[in-house]
Amino acid sequence: MLRNIAFLLIFIIVANCGFTPLYNIKNFKDINITIIDFQGDNEINELIDFYSRKKNENTAKNQFNIKVKSTSEKKILLKDKSGTAQQYELLFNILFIIAKEDYLKDLNISESYNIQNLEDQYDEENYIKNLKENFVKKALERLRLELSLL
């Protein structure tokens, strides 16, 4: 009996603590992103433009103007005896400069991937393209999260 009362008391306290999930869907829907300037890697910028337009709410109250600076770099990490590259490091970086009325903030998102050289050049290009696409999707979700917290 005492155990049930303690459980009920803890449940009531925790249920009324004001907890709201960080990734609350309704917070993401009230955001409209307008990208006013692109600089850097064209492929990343086109993906950002495509995916940011896809999730925009035209009737949103929160309007943000964003400048984007992106870079991608491919470094050789390992070569074989003949000098052919065997392992690469891919570095992706996006700098979002967020502006809203008198508010200005920078959000820098970077990731690096180590990949093996694939025999088929077509497969390697598709793999790198998929990595860029996934990186851009994650970066935009993080941007939307940051904007929903403002």
C-alpha positions as CSV (number, residue, x, y, z in Angstrom):
1,M,0.0,0.0,0.0
2,L,2.8,2.4,0.9
3,R,4.6,1.4,-2.2
4,N,1.6,2.3,-4.4
5,I,1.2,5.7,-2.7
6,A,4.9,6.5,-3.3
7,F,4.6,5.4,-6.9
8,L,1.5,7.6,-7.4
9,L,3.1,10.6,-5.7
10,I,6.3,10.3,-7.9
11,F,4.1,10.0,-11.0
12,I,2.1,13.1,-10.2
13,I,5.3,15.1,-9.5
14,V,7.0,14.0,-12.7
15,A,3.9,14.4,-14.9
16,N,3.5,18.0,-13.8
17,C,7.1,19.2,-14.0
18,G,6.5,21.0,-17.3
19,F,8.6,18.7,-19.5
20,T,8.3,19.3,-23.3
21,P,10.2,17.3,-25.9
22,L,13.1,19.1,-27.5
23,Y,12.1,17.9,-31.0
24,N,8.5,19.1,-30.7
25,I,6.9,19.0,-34.2
26,K,4.8,22.1,-33.7
27,N,7.9,24.2,-33.0
28,F,9.4,23.2,-36.4
29,K,6.2,24.1,-38.3
30,D,6.2,27.7,-37.3
31,I,9.5,28.5,-39.1
32,N,10.1,30.0,-42.5
33,I,13.6,30.0,-43.8
34,T,14.6,32.4,-46.6
35,I,18.1,31.9,-47.9
36,I,19.4,35.2,-49.2
37,D,23.0,34.3,-50.2
38,F,25.0,31.2,-51.1
39,Q,28.7,30.9,-51.2
40,G,31.0,28.0,-51.6
41,D,30.4,24.4,-52.8
42,N,27.7,24.5,-55.5
43,E,26.5,20.9,-54.9
44,I,26.0,21.4,-51.2
45,N,24.3,24.7,-51.8
46,E,21.8,23.2,-54.3
47,L,20.9,20.5,-51.8
48,I,20.4,23.1,-49.0
49,D,18.2,25.2,-51.3
50,F,16.1,22.1,-52.3
51,Y,15.6,20.7,-48.8
52,S,15.0,24.1,-47.2
53,R,12.3,25.0,-49.7
54,K,10.7,21.6,-49.2
55,K,10.0,22.1,-45.5
56,N,9.1,25.8,-45.4
57,E,5.9,27.1,-44.0
58,N,4.6,30.1,-45.9
59,T,2.2,31.1,-43.2
60,A,4.8,30.9,-40.4
61,K,5.2,33.7,-37.9
62,N,9.0,33.3,-37.5
63,Q,10.8,34.5,-40.6
64,F,14.6,34.0,-40.7
65,N,17.0,35.2,-43.3
66,I,20.0,32.9,-43.7
67,K,23.3,33.3,-45.5
68,V,25.1,30.1,-46.3
69,K,28.8,29.4,-46.7
70,S,29.7,25.8,-47.5
71,T,32.9,23.9,-48.2
72,S,33.8,20.4,-49.1
73,E,37.3,19.0,-49.2
74,K,38.7,15.6,-50.2
75,K,42.1,14.8,-48.7
76,I,44.2,11.7,-49.4
77,L,45.1,9.8,-46.2
78,L,46.7,6.7,-47.6
79,K,48.4,5.7,-50.8
80,D,49.6,2.3,-52.0
81,K,53.1,1.6,-53.4
82,S,52.2,2.8,-56.9
83,G,50.9,6.1,-55.6
84,T,47.2,5.4,-56.0
85,A,45.1,6.8,-53.3
86,Q,43.5,4.1,-51.1
87,Q,41.8,6.1,-48.4
88,Y,40.3,9.6,-48.3
89,E,39.0,12.0,-45.7
90,L,35.9,14.0,-46.8
91,L,35.4,17.2,-44.9
92,F,32.1,19.0,-45.1
93,N,31.4,22.4,-43.5
94,I,28.4,24.7,-43.5
95,L,28.2,28.1,-41.9
96,F,24.7,29.4,-41.4
97,I,24.5,33.2,-40.7
98,I,21.1,33.7,-39.1
99,A,19.4,37.1,-39.2
100,K,16.1,38.1,-37.7
101,E,15.3,41.7,-37.2
102,D,18.1,42.9,-34.9
103,Y,19.3,39.4,-34.0
104,L,22.4,37.8,-35.6
105,K,23.9,34.4,-34.9
106,D,26.4,32.0,-36.6
107,L,25.9,28.3,-36.7
108,N,28.8,26.2,-37.9
109,I,28.2,22.5,-38.7
110,S,31.1,20.3,-39.7
111,E,31.6,16.6,-40.3
112,S,34.3,14.4,-41.6
113,Y,34.2,10.9,-43.1
114,N,36.9,8.5,-43.9
115,I,36.2,6.4,-47.0
116,Q,38.1,3.7,-48.8
117,N,38.9,4.1,-52.5
118,L,36.3,2.1,-54.5
119,E,37.3,0.3,-57.7
120,D,34.3,1.6,-59.5
121,Q,34.5,5.4,-59.9
122,Y,30.7,5.7,-60.5
123,D,30.0,3.9,-57.2
124,E,32.4,6.2,-55.3
125,E,30.8,9.3,-56.8
126,N,27.4,8.1,-55.8
127,Y,28.6,7.3,-52.3
128,I,30.1,10.8,-51.9
129,K,26.8,12.3,-53.2
130,N,24.8,10.3,-50.7
131,L,27.1,11.4,-47.9
132,K,26.7,15.1,-48.9
133,E,22.9,14.7,-49.1
134,N,22.7,13.1,-45.6
135,F,25.0,15.7,-44.2
136,V,22.8,18.5,-45.6
137,K,19.6,16.9,-44.2
138,K,21.2,16.6,-40.7
139,A,22.5,20.2,-40.9
140,L,19.1,21.6,-41.8
141,E,17.4,19.6,-39.0
142,R,20.0,21.1,-36.6
143,L,19.4,24.6,-38.0
144,R,15.6,24.1,-37.6
145,L,16.2,23.0,-34.0
146,E,18.3,26.0,-33.2
147,L,15.7,28.3,-34.8
148,S,12.9,26.8,-32.9
149,L,14.8,27.5,-29.6
150,L,15.2,31.2,-30.4
